[in-house]
């Protein structure tokens, strides 16, 4: 269900209204963050990285598996890039935008963009076709990752840069507002991680236009709904960048693959 929620504009700092909305609901939506030419530049950059990774048979980046799939014409495409910011200056230039440091206010002291931690800047390319291997993702929280690795449950926000204009039938991000403040029991057992992908009567659909920016707390229960349309109209590209706190834990070419990422279906 596409329930209405307010959208905001991102300026040099966040307003009290914006901070209150985010801390209460666990997400926030900013309109018109990127100009159309910037959207196209990001898509073009991803295609250039894709061509190189295909040519070089890149399987992992800093220990994180690359997810390949098939486009509508049967050609191989990259459907999930990790650390793509490290492989193209256009995508790395996102961090030069003078507006984005304001987003660190959502966490507070010690917050940083995970440019070389977690999975870095992740570029997801969804398409609903007969051979696609990346069309949806079941309910999960990102907090499980820290617990799985034996660490502390630190704040982790996901900054989404949306490169397609979506309608509810196009699928995309679905969240359960307020669940970032849930008990540990509910974080672990409210849903069957990645196996449940059914709509929840309390879920909110994030419906962006190309160029919009969203932030959601990784401790929220969220999923990626599959498009109910097929073909070119199902295509959607979205970039995610983590905002994190806690101990600095960079990755490099020698980093090992975490056990949970060895199960391809759990990578999202």
ABEGO torsion letter per residue (X at the ends): XBBBBBBBBBBABBBAAAAAAAAAAGBBBBBGABBAAAAAAAAAAAAAAAAAAAAAGBABBGGBBBBBBBBAAGBBBBABBBGAAAABAAAAAAAABAAAAAAAAAAEBGBBBBAABEAEBBBBBBBBBAABABABBBBBBAAAAAAAAGBBBBBBBBBBBBABBBBAAAEEBBBBBGAAABBAAAAAAABBBGABABBBAABBBBBBBBGBBBBBBAABBBBBBBBABBEAAABBBBBBBBBBBEBBBBBBAABBBBAAAABAAABX
